[in-house]
Every structure is written in structure tokens, then in C-alpha cells.
Amino acid sequence: MPDDKPMQYRIVDNSASDAPGERRRVVEALFETPARIEPRYFYDDLGCALYVAICRLPEYYLTRTELALFREHRDSISQVAGRRRQFVDLGAGDGGKGEAWLPFLSPGRYVAVDIARAQLERSLTRMAPDFPQVEMVGVVTDFSLGLQLEGALDGSPTTFFYPGSSIGNFTPAEAVEFLADVRTQAAKRPGSCLLIGVDGKKDSAILDAAYDDALGVTAAFNRNVLLHLNRRFGFDFAHDAFLHRAFYNGALGRVEMHLESLREQTVSLDGRPRRFAAGERIHTENSYKYDAAEFEEMLRRAGFGTVRRWDSSDVEYFLFYAS
């Protein structure tokens, strides 16, 4: 018998399809000095699960601090964010952060944006039955390459939601460019706004622990990127031959994550030998931290005129509203 139940969500796939070009860029980045891997490759199925676990670690203050801010200022945030709008959850992941706002903002449409299609489908499958009045849409895209939301939004007011201080994964110049992209999308829909979580600069011991936890979950998350590249591109990295390194670089205002070769070794990348010396590193991620005034200026440079901020009383962490 055919299933006559209405579709509970839809997926819009705006991901790039240039497979040969993607492979070439990955290989070229690994031959750079220092070698690097784009953070997008963290998020295969296992990487997504490990990231969810990271957010629950005692050292990883970002998630619980942001959630406390949300709880403390729920009414005032809901008032400025507006009800019954479109709600765009940027980097939605498992959807938990966006889902928590749905009862308060009552959006007509929830748009979950992420690079990991399987994760989007799992999240929307779980959420849709609990919010039958909300149109559920998943957008598969790498928004580090531009905010591709075609086929997902209409022209009505929209709340763009970017929690978790994920903006820190961009360089400051890239962050302003991305924020300007959001501003352009908002300008097409009068009355739209951005809610964004931003991590502040703080003692290096707190930051180092947050990105190098005692249990080793972040280390597993970092090394898993090598297994993902092996499966996706046919490389032959030995993930246990690399050590997780994470530390706060105060001069640049960012936490850096690297994979450090434990020995001299050679990896085959599309038949080309890439030699790694003992101690040589692959740069896998940055997480920039900002003073409040510094980030407010970035929002204004991106074209936002009205800015409001809520501050955590626990550690330096901020939630910004911008329109």
C-alpha cells in the first residue's frame, strides 16, 4: 500500500556538485605548508555525533552559557525577534538550539541550514511531528561559500539564528563578509533580524580546556576528520598517527586546532606522496574570540544599523540582536 501521509518536511539541496574541483582543493590544501583541512569535513555522521557530545562536556562552557542567556532573557529576546516569522537556523546541527525557540517564536516556517544532509533529515524527522503547524525545510549548503537559501524562503520577515559562536570559525574578514551576506538576505525581507551568539576573549586556561577536554572527545572529533577524508577521497591517513593539539593564540585572538604527526610518515593523496615530518601539523580549525565592542563594530561594518546585546554574568559570552 502507498503511504498517503503528508510529507512532514522538505529538503532543498543547494550544495555544490563540483566533485573533481572539490577533490583538487582538498589535495592542494594538504600539500600547503602548513597543511590544512577545511572544518566542513568534520561533519560526517560520526563527527556530528561527536560534536553533540562536545557540547555536553563540562569543559565546553559555550553551550550551557548560551542556554543560560536564552533562559534569562527569553522574553526580551522573543519581543525583538518577533513571532510568526520565518526562522532560519544557521548551522542547525541536531536542531536542538533552534527547536527550543519554536514554542516561543511560533514561526510559520522553520528552515534548518547545514552541510550534513543526513543530520538535517534526522533532525527534521524528529521535530516535525511535535510542530505540525510549522512548515519544516532543510537546506543543504556550505554557507562558508555563501548563503544559498534559494527555494527555502519567501519575502516575509525572517529571523536569522546563528548560535554557538560558530561565527568564530571564520576569519574576522570572512566573518564580516558572511554577516553582510545575512544582511543582504534580511534586506530582501523588511523587518528581518539576526540573533547571533559570540564568545568573548578570556583566560587561556579556560579556552584551552574547552577545546582539549580531559575525556578526549574533542581529540576524537579532530582525528575523525582524517577517517572522513579517507572514506570520501580514498586517502590512507593513519588517524592514530596524529595527535590532537588545541590552544589559544592570544596574539591572533583565536583558539587553534591542529593534528600533529607523531612520527615521520607518508600519506598517499590521489597517488601523490605527502610526507609529514614528526611534529609537523595540519591546521584544522580556528575559533576567533571577540570583545563585545569589537563584534558590534563588525556588525555595523556588515550593514546592520540597530544592535542590541545581552551579556552572560558567568563568563564572557554575548548574544547580539541586529537589524
C-alpha positions in Angstrom: 0.0 0.0 0.0 1.4 3.5 -0.8 2.0 5.8 2.1 -0.6 8.6 1.8 0.7 10.6 4.8 1.7 14.2 4.0 5.4 14.9 3.8 6.4 16.4 7.1 9.4 18.3 5.8 11.2 19.0 2.6 14.9 19.2 1.7 16.4 21.8 -0.6 19.9 20.7 -1.8 21.9 23.8 -2.6 25.3 22.1 -2.1 28.0 22.4 -4.8 28.4 19.5 -7.2 31.9 20.1 -8.4 33.4 16.8 -7.2 36.6 16.9 -9.2 37.2 20.5 -8.1 36.5 19.7 -4.5 39.0 16.8 -4.5 41.6 19.0 -6.1 41.1 21.8 -3.5 41.4 19.3 -0.6 44.6 17.8 -2.0 46.2 21.2 -2.7 45.4 22.3 0.9 47.1 19.2 2.3 50.2 20.0 0.2 50.4 23.5 1.6 52.9 24.5 4.3 51.4 24.2 6.9 48.9 21.7 5.6 45.2 22.5 6.3 41.8 20.8 6.2 38.6 22.8 6.0 36.4 22.4 9.1 33.4 21.4 6.9 35.0 17.9 6.7 34.5 17.4 10.5 30.8 16.7 9.9 30.3 13.2 8.7 27.8 11.2 10.7 30.3 10.3 13.4 31.7 13.9 13.5 28.1 15.2 14.0 27.6 12.8 16.9 30.9 13.7 18.5 30.1 17.4 18.2 26.9 16.9 20.1 28.9 15.1 22.8 31.4 18.0 22.9 28.5 20.4 23.6 27.7 18.4 26.8 31.2 18.3 28.2 31.9 20.2 31.5 34.9 22.0 30.0 32.8 23.2 27.0 31.2 26.2 28.6 29.9 27.8 25.4 26.6 25.8 25.1 25.5 25.9 28.7 26.4 29.6 28.9 24.4 30.5 25.8 21.4 28.4 27.0 21.5 30.3 30.4 21.4 33.6 28.5 18.5 32.3 26.4 16.6 31.3 29.6 17.4 34.6 31.5 16.4 36.9 28.6 13.7 34.8 26.8 11.0 37.4 27.0 13.1 40.4 25.8 14.7 38.3 23.0 11.3 37.0 21.9 10.0 40.5 21.7 12.7 41.8 19.4 13.0 38.6 17.4 9.3 38.7 16.6 6.7 35.9 16.4 5.2 34.0 13.4 8.1 34.8 11.1 10.3 32.6 9.1 13.1 31.2 11.4 16.4 30.3 9.7 18.6 28.1 11.9 22.2 28.5 10.5 24.4 25.6 11.2 21.4 23.8 12.7 23.3 20.5 13.6 20.9 18.3 15.6 18.3 21.2 15.6 18.2 21.3 19.4 19.0 25.0 19.8 16.6 26.1 17.2 13.9 23.7 18.4 14.0 25.3 21.9 12.8 28.6 20.4 9.9 27.3 18.3 7.3 27.3 21.2 8.2 31.0 22.0 8.5 32.4 18.5 5.8 30.3 16.8 7.3 30.6 13.3 5.3 29.8 10.2 8.4 28.2 8.6 11.5 26.7 10.2 14.5 26.5 7.9 17.4 24.3 9.1 20.6 25.1 7.2 23.6 22.7 7.5 26.2 21.0 5.3 25.3 17.5 6.6 22.2 16.2 4.8 21.8 13.1 6.9 21.8 15.1 10.1 19.2 17.5 8.7 16.9 14.6 7.8 17.3 13.1 11.3 16.6 16.4 13.0 13.6 17.3 10.9 12.1 13.8 11.2 12.3 14.1 15.0 11.0 17.7 15.2 8.2 17.8 12.6 5.6 15.6 14.5 5.9 17.9 17.5 5.3 21.1 15.4 2.7 20.2 12.8 1.7 23.9 12.4 5.3 24.8 11.3 6.5 24.2 7.8 9.8 22.4 8.1 12.5 22.9 5.5 16.1 21.7 5.4 18.7 23.4 3.2 21.9 21.5 2.4 24.7 24.0 1.8 28.2 25.1 2.8 27.4 28.6 3.8 31.1 29.4 4.2 30.9 29.7 0.4 27.9 32.0 0.5 24.4 31.9 2.0 22.5 29.9 -0.6 18.8 29.9 0.5 17.1 29.7 -2.8 13.9 27.6 -2.8 13.5 27.8 1.0 12.3 31.4 1.8 9.6 33.7 0.7 9.6 37.5 1.1 8.2 37.7 4.6 10.2 38.9 7.7 12.8 36.4 8.8 14.8 35.8 12.0 18.3 34.5 11.2 19.6 32.5 14.1 23.3 31.7 14.4 24.1 30.3 17.9 27.1 28.6 19.4 29.7 31.2 18.4 30.2 29.4 15.2 30.9 32.8 13.6 34.4 32.3 15.2 35.2 29.7 12.6 35.6 32.5 10.1 38.5 34.8 10.0 37.4 38.4 11.0 37.4 39.5 7.4 35.4 36.4 6.4 33.0 37.0 9.3 32.2 40.5 8.1 31.6 39.2 4.6 29.3 36.5 5.9 27.4 38.9 8.2 27.0 41.2 5.1 25.5 38.2 3.3 23.0 37.7 6.1 22.3 41.5 6.0 21.6 41.3 2.2 19.2 38.4 2.8 17.5 40.3 5.6 17.2 43.5 3.5 15.2 41.5 0.9 12.7 40.8 3.6 11.8 44.0 5.5 11.5 43.6 9.3 14.1 40.8 9.4 16.8 40.4 12.0 19.8 38.4 13.2 20.3 36.7 16.5 23.9 35.5 17.0 25.9 34.1 19.8 29.5 35.3 20.2 32.3 34.0 22.5 34.4 36.6 24.2 38.1 36.7 25.0 39.0 35.2 28.3 41.7 33.4 30.3 43.7 30.9 28.1 43.3 28.1 30.6 39.5 28.2 30.2 39.8 28.2 26.4 42.5 25.5 26.2 40.4 23.2 28.4 37.2 23.8 26.3 39.0 22.6 23.1 41.1 19.9 24.7 38.8 18.1 27.2 40.1 15.5 29.7 37.9 12.8 28.2 39.4 13.2 24.8 36.1 13.7 22.9 37.4 16.8 21.1 40.6 14.9 20.2 38.4 12.1 18.6 36.4 14.7 16.8 39.5 16.3 15.4 41.2 13.0 14.3 37.9 11.7 12.8 38.4 14.3 10.0 41.2 12.1 8.7 38.9 9.0 8.6 36.3 11.1 6.8 38.8 12.1 4.1 39.9 8.5 3.8 36.3 7.3 3.1 35.4 10.3 0.9 38.5 10.6 -1.2 40.3 7.3 -0.9 43.3 8.7 1.1 45.2 6.5 3.6 45.7 8.6 6.7 46.5 6.6 9.8 44.4 8.7 12.2 46.1 7.2 15.3 49.5 8.6 13.9 48.3 12.1 14.6 47.9 13.9 18.0 45.2 16.5 18.7 46.6 19.9 19.6 44.4 22.8 20.7 45.5 26.1 22.2 44.6 29.8 22.5 46.7 32.1 20.3 46.3 35.3 22.2 48.2 37.4 19.6 45.6 36.5 16.9 42.6 36.2 19.4 41.7 32.7 18.4 41.8 29.1 19.5 43.6 26.9 17.0 43.1 23.2 16.4 45.8 21.1 14.7 46.7 17.5 14.1 50.3 16.8 14.9 52.2 14.0 13.2 53.6 11.6 15.9 56.3 10.3 13.5 57.8 10.7 10.1 55.2 9.3 7.7 53.9 9.4 4.1 50.3 9.6 3.1 49.1 8.9 -0.4 46.8 11.7 -1.7 45.5 10.7 -5.1 48.7 8.8 -5.8 50.9 11.7 -4.7 53.1 11.1 -1.7 52.7 13.7 1.0 55.5 13.4 3.6 54.9 14.6 7.1 57.8 15.1 9.5 57.5 14.2 13.1 55.9 17.2 14.8 54.5 18.6 11.6 50.9 19.9 11.9 47.8 20.0 9.9 45.7 23.1 10.7 42.0 22.0 11.0 40.1 24.8 12.7 40.2 28.3 14.2 37.7 29.7 16.7 38.0 33.5 17.0 37.0 35.3 20.2 35.8 38.9 20.3 35.4 41.7 22.7 31.8 43.0 22.7 32.6 46.4 21.2 34.8 44.7 18.5 32.0 42.5 17.3 29.4 45.2 17.4 31.7 47.2 15.1 31.8 44.2 12.7 28.0 44.1 12.6 27.9 47.7 11.7 30.5 47.3 9.0 28.3 44.5 7.6 25.5 47.0 7.2 23.4 46.4 10.4 22.1 49.7 11.8 20.4 48.6 15.0 22.3 46.5 17.5 21.3 45.2 21.0 23.3 42.9 23.3 22.8 40.6 26.2 25.8 39.6 28.3 26.5 36.5 30.4 27.2 37.1 34.0 29.2 33.8 34.2 31.9 34.1 31.5 32.5 36.5 28.6 29.8 35.5 26.2 27.4 37.6 24.2 24.1 37.4 22.3 23.6 40.1 19.7 20.4 41.2 18.0 21.0 43.1 14.8 18.7 44.6 12.2 
